[in-house]
Amino acid sequence: MDGAVLLLIEDEAPLRGLLARYLERQGYSVVQCGDGESGLAAFRGGDPPIDLAIVDLTLPDMSGENVMAALVAESASIKVIISSGRPYSPEALNEEIRPRVEALLKPYLPQELLNLISNMLEPGQASIS
C-alpha cells in the first residue's frame, strides 16, 4: 500500500529516526512520536489519517498495550504492530481485534518490519524477501 501513513511510537530517538528514514525511503509517510500520549494525540488529530501504528511495548508514560487498546477502540480499521525486546503475543487479545495486531521481537531487521507492514496493509500480497 504505497503512500500509507504509519504512526511510529518509539521512545528511543536514534532507533525511531532510523526506522522513520528507512520507511520513508520505501514510500511510506511516517508520523514520529516518542511517547504514548503524543502518539495518541497524533492519531486523534487525524491529519493525515493513520493506516498502521508501530508501537513500542515499553514507553515512558504508558504501556504500549494501553496505546494499542486505545487505537483499536477508536478505529475499526487501524492495524498495530507491537514492537518489543521481550516476547509479546497477540493471541490473548479479543477475537475481534486480534487480526489487526501483530508483534515483532527486537532486535529485528528493517526488512522484517517492512514485510510485516506490507502483509498487514495488503493481505495476500507476496512480501519482499
N, C-alpha and C positions, 0 to 999 in steps of 0.2 A: 504494500500500500504506500506507494511513493507519495511524499508530501504529508504523511501522517504527522500529527503533533504528539510529542512524547513529553511527559512530565517526569523529570529526573529528581528524586528526593534523596539526597545523599549528603551526609554531614562532613565527609572527608573531601575538602575542597579540591585537592590535586586529582583525586580519582574522579570526582564529579566533572571537572573541567576536561579531563582526558576522554571520558566517556562521551560527553556532550560533543566535543570536536569530532570524534570518530563517527557518532551517529549522524551529525550534520553532514559530514562528507558522504554518507550513504543516502542522503536525500531527505532525511527527517528534519522537522523543526523541533528544537528542544527547549523546553522551559526548565530552568535550573533552580532548585531550592535547597537550602541547607538544613531545614528542619520541617517537622510535620505541619506546624501551624502555617508557615509561609507556603508550603505545598498545597494545603487545603484552600488557602486564600487564592492562590493562582488558579486552582481548579474551579473554584466557585466564581471567579471573575469571568470565566468562560470566553475570554478573548485572547488567544484563539481557543476554540473548544479542544479539549484533550481527548485523544483516542486511546492512549495507553499510558499507564504510570509505572515507573520503575522505582520501587520504594525500599530503602534500606530498612532492615528489621530493627536495628538499634539506632534511634535518633536521640538527640539531646533533650527534646521536650516532650516526646510521647513515643509510644511504640509504633513500629511500622504496621503491626497488626491493627492498631486503632485507626491509623491513617487509611489502611486498606478497607476496613469496615465502613468508615465514613464515605469513602469514594464509591463503593459498590451500593451503599444505601442511597446515595444521592443521584446515581446514574445507572440506568438499566443497560447501558452499552459499554461503559468503561471496562477496560481489561487491565489487570495488575500483575506485575512481576515483583515478587518479594525477593530481595537480594540480601543474603546473609552469610556471615562467616561460620554460622552453625546450621546444622540441618533444620529445615522447615518443610513441613508437608501440608499442602492444602487439602489433603484427604479428610481432615476433621471438620472442614467448613461445611456450611449449609449446602445441600444438594443444588439449590438454585444458583448459587454464586460460584461454586467450585469450578465450573468450566471456564470462568473468566479470570481465574487466578492460577499462576504458576510460580514456582520457586527456582532460584538459581543460586547455587552454593559458591561463595567466594573462596579462593580466587578463581576466576573464570577467564577464558579468552574472549576478547571482544567479539569474535566470530560466533561464539556460543550465544552471546546476548543477541546478536543480530539475527541468528537463526530462530531463536525463541520469539523475538518480536515479530518476525515475518510469519511464523506459524500461527501466532495468536491473532494477527491482523488479517491474514489471508489463509484461513484454514483450507487444507487440501492442496496448497501450493507447495511445490518442491522447494526445499531450503537450499541455500548455497552451502557447499561443504568446503 
